[in-house]
Amino acid sequence: MGGDGKLAKIADGIITTSPAWIPFACFAIACATLDTMLMYFFAVLVASMLLNWGLKKLWGARMQGTILDGRRPDGCGLGGAVPVAQPPFFNTHASPELARGDAAPNSVLGPTTPASECRGCSDFGRGYSKSTGMPSGHSQMAATFAVYTGFVVWTRGLVSSTDADLACAAVGGKAALISNVLTTVALAAGSMAVFYHRAVTTNCHSWAQVAAGAGVGALVGWGAFELGDRVVRPQLDAWRAGGCQPEAD
């Protein structure tokens, strides 16, 4: 395998496993730095994962035949090939043929695939995905991370634009602006890479499923930032300030 092939394989692995390593990387950094807002962000990412799980069960599984169809383009997951040992939880709307693991008629998104051939759509890239594809969990995680981080960058800055020295120095202001722009571009490019990977490279999702995941993720990221900035952070600051007050005689 050439150098390009190895890089492509590494990139594929990073994107495929992103719903797992992004939250746990955040958790590890939060533990190492004792940063309470990073711990809050970890909780937000976990909540986004749970929300995606619920939406796939309550929404994607019930929208077959519409633009919000939960069936995956490759025919895997609910509405495609279902293994014999598939629990009833994932098999709510499957036909008897699907329950037996037989090949099913073509779905509106494309031909179904035998369960033995469904590979690469799970979070770890091994084995078939047992869930619906609406909305895309990878896209939702990418959008949640990008939107939340983007708001943090522009309101607080990787190079703080509220620092007194930077407020008085034009070069400092330019450095903050350049840093924020480059970070935003990197976040957008990373998200677009995930979207393309899920819809084109792996064929695990339709573009509608990717768009739905990105939309839900963006709302989660924005809502979590607002909650954190308006409620969580002030409460933590007040708690810290109260804990540092000298006791009255």
N, C-alpha and C positions, 0 to 999 in steps of 0.2 A: 504494500500500500504506500503511495507517494505521500509527500508532505501535505499536499492539499487534502488528500483523503483522510489523513489523521486529524487535521484541524477540523474538517467537517464532522468527523465522528465525535470529537471532543465537544464542539459546539452543540451538536445534536444531544449529547448526554447532559450538558449543562441546562439546556432549555427543557428537555424532557423531565428532569428531576427538580426543576425550579420550584414547583409548589411545595416540595419537601425541604429543600436546603435554604430557601429564602427565610422562612420563619425561624428555623433553627439557628441559622447564622445570626439573625437578629437577637434571638434569645441568648446565644453564647456571648455576643458582644455586650449585651445588657448586663449579663452576670459578671463579665470581666471588668466593666467600667462602673457598675452599680448605678447605671443611668435609668431612672424610673420612667422617663418618657420613652426610652427604647423598649422597656418592658411593656409599657402600654401599647406601643406599636406592635410588639409581638402578639399581644392579646387581640389586636385589631386583625392581624393577618390570620390568626387561628379562627376568629369569628367569620372572616370572609370565606375561609375554607368550609366551615360548617354551613354558612348561608348557601354556598354553591351546591353542597350536598343536598340541602333541603329543596332548592329550586329544581334540581334535576329530578327529584322524586315527585314533587308536587306540581311542577310546571312542565318541564320537558317531556315527561312521560305521557302527558295528556294533550299534547298539541300535534299529534301525528296528522299528516295531511295538510298542514298549514306551513307558513313561512317559518314558524317557530318549532317545526318538527324536531323532536329530540333524537331521531335516529341518525347515526353517524354515516357519512358518505361511504366509508369502507364496508358498511354492512355489519359492523360489530356493535356490541352493546345492546340495549333494549330495542327491540324491533328488528334486530339482525339475528345473528346466530347466538343461541343461548345454550350453554352446556347442560348435560343431563343433571348435574348436581347443583344447578343454579337455584338459590333459595327463592321462596315465593316473593320476598321483598322486592327483588329486582324483576320479577316475572309477572307483574300485575296485569299487563295488557298483552302478554305474549300468547300466541296461538298454541294449540297442542303440539303442532309440528316444531315450533320454536322450543317449547318446554322439553321436547325429546332431544333437542340439539340438532335437528335436521336443518337443511338449507331451506330458507323461506323464499317466497316470491320477491321479486325486486321491490325495493322501497322507493319512495318518491325521490330519495336522494341518491340512489344508485343501487347496484346489485348487492345482495347480502353475501356474506362470506362465511364459510364453515368456521366453527369456533377454533379449530386447530390451526387456522391460518390467520387469526386475528392477533397481531403482534404490534407492539410499539405505541399503543395509545394509552397505556396506564402511566401513572406518575413515574414509574421506574423503568418504563420501556420494555418490560418483560411480561409476557402473557397478554391476553386481550383485556380491554376495559369492560367492566361489567355494568357500567352506568350509562345513562343517556348522554347525549352530547350537548344538550341545551340547558344552561349556557356553558361555554367552554371554561373549565376551571383554570387552565393555564393562563388564558387571556384575562380572566377575572383577577387572578393573583398578580399578574404583571401590571394591570391597570391600577389596582389598589396600591401597590408599592410605588409606582411612578407618580400617581397623583398626590398621594400623601407626602412623599419625599419632595416633590416639586413645590408644594405649598410651604413646607418647612424651609426649603432653600431660599425661596423668594421673600419670606417674611422674616427670617432670621439670618440667612446667609451662611454659606460655608466660610466666607470671610465676612465677619459681621459688619454690615453697613450702618449699624446703629452705634458702633463704637465712636467715642468722641474724637479720637485721632483720625479715623476714616472720614468722619463728617467734615473735618476741616482740611483734609488733604485730597485733592482731586485725583492723584494717582491711586490713593487707597480706594476711592469710590469706583474708579475704573477697574481695579483689580477685583473688587467684589462683583461688579456687573459681569465681567468676563467669566469669572468663576461660576456665577449663577447660570449664565447662558450656556456654557459648556456642559454643566451638569444637566440642564434641561434637555439639551440635544442628546446627551448620552441616555437619559431616561426614555426619551421618545424613540430613539433608535433601538434600544433594547426591547421596548414594548412591541414595536413594529416587527422586530425579528421573531418574537414569540408568536405574534398573530400569523405571520407568513408561514412559520414552521408548522403550526397546527392546521392551517387550511390548505397549504400547498405541499410542503415537504413531506408531511406524514399522512395527509388526507384523513386526519382524525375528526375534523370538524368542517361544517359548511361555513361560509363567510357570515351567514346570519347567526350561527352559534358563536362565532368569534366576536361579532359585533355586540351580541347580547352580553357575553362575558365581559367585554371591555366596558360596556355601558354600566353594568352593575358594579364592576370593580371601581370605576371612576367615581360613582356615587358613594360607594363605601369609603374610598380614600378621602374624598372631600368631607363627608359627614364626620368621619373619624378625626380629621384634622380640626374641624370646627369644634367638636366636642372636647378634644384634647386641649386646644388653645384657649377656649372660653371657660371650661369647667375643670378639667383634670389638672392642667398646669397651675392655675391660680390656687386650687385647693392644696396641691403639693407645696407650692411656695409658702402659703399661709401656715401649713403644718410645720415646714422647716423653720420659718421665722418664729413660730410659737415655741418650738423646741429649743431655740437658742436664747430665749429670753431668760434673764437671771431671775431666780426665785425671789419673791418679796420677803422682806424680813418679818 
